[in-house]
Structures are given as structure tokens and as C-alpha cells.
Amino acid sequence: MLNLIGTYECKADVKGRVMVPAPLKKQLSPIMTEGFVVKRAVFQPCLEVYPMKEWEALMQKMGELNRFNRKNNDFIRRFTAGVKTVELDATGRLLIPKDLLSFAGISKELVISSAINIVEIWDKDKYEQAIGDAADDFADLAEEVMGNKSNNGDGVS
């Protein structure tokens, strides 16, 4: 499984092109030729960039949903709304479609942040607000999400 690391501040040009930071580009280099999928995030006003293999694995799971169940069908439609395939150009820039930039409220200053096997792209101010808002509740969230896990010696404390 892909395990991306890092948070980077970047700028988008007027056409929505973003230079992918060199450390992130290095991490993505083994899979860069396969392309990526960019989509609206479900819970936050940001974008998610999936390496193609990660996207295909997710679509495999979603393909198992019964499309004759109305909720499943609605979920699939909403989850895939606005999805676009993207590639890095020869200079290492990612062109983010204008409709997705608009959804995330990204104008110029942005943050690219790793999220295990995907990358999130945020408007810089919204990212800082989301991280700041979560700071107060993070200890409680960590305990709720990770506190019931058995101690398997992974060193997470």
C-alpha cells in the first residue's frame, strides 16, 4: 500500500496549475505514469487526489454495491460527481479543473497534504482553519478512533 508523507504550501497559477513539490513528486514517481483521479472530498471543502491504482481498488469495492438499492445508487452518483482524471505535465505540474477549484474555494494559496494513500488539496486558509478547529477535539478523537485498538507494539501513543 502507498504511504505518502508530507504537507506542502503551494500556489496555483491562473489556469489552476500547481507545481507538485519535489519531495512529494519523488514519492509518487513509481506510479506517476499511471495518472491520478481528483474528486471532491466527502466531509471537507477540499479535493482528494487518488493514484490510479488506489482509485481502481476503491471502485472495485463500490462496484460490489447493489445499484438497485436507492441509497447505494445515490451514494455512487454523489461520490463520483465531478471526478476527473489528471496527470502531471512534463514540468511536474498538476492541472486542477476549474469546477473542482471552485468547489474547494481554492484561488491561489493552497496546501497539499498527504492522507496515507491519497493527497488532499486545500485552500490554505481553510486548511489552517480545519486543523485549528480540530486541535481542541483531537485528543478525544484520537482516543475514540484509536483507543480501542489492541496494543500491537506499533509505538503509537
C-alpha positions, 0 to 999 in steps of 0.5 A: 500500500502507498504511504505518502508523507508530507504537507506542502504550501503551494500556489496555483497559477491562473489556469489552476496549475500547481507545481507538485513539490519535489519531495512529494513528486519523488514519492509518487514517481513509481506510479506517476505514469499511471495518472491520478483521479481528483474528486471532491472530498466527502466531509471537507471543502477540499479535493482528494487526489487518488493514484490510479491504482488506489482509485481502481481498488476503491471502485472495485469495492463500490462496484460490489454495491447493489445499484438497485438499492436507492441509497447505494445508487445515490451514494455512487452518483454523489461520490463520483460527481465531478471526478476527473482524471489528471496527470502531471505535465512534463514540468511536474505540474498538476492541472486542477479543473476549474469546477473542482477549484471552485468547489474547494474555494481554492484561488491561489494559496493552497496546501497539499497534504498527504492522507496515507494513500491519497493527497488532499488539496486545500485552500490554505486558509481553510486548511489552517482553519480545519486543523485549528478547529480540530486541535481542541477535539483531537485528543478525544478523537484520537482516543475514540478512533484509536483507543480501542485498538489492541496494543500491537507494539506499533509505538503509537501513543 
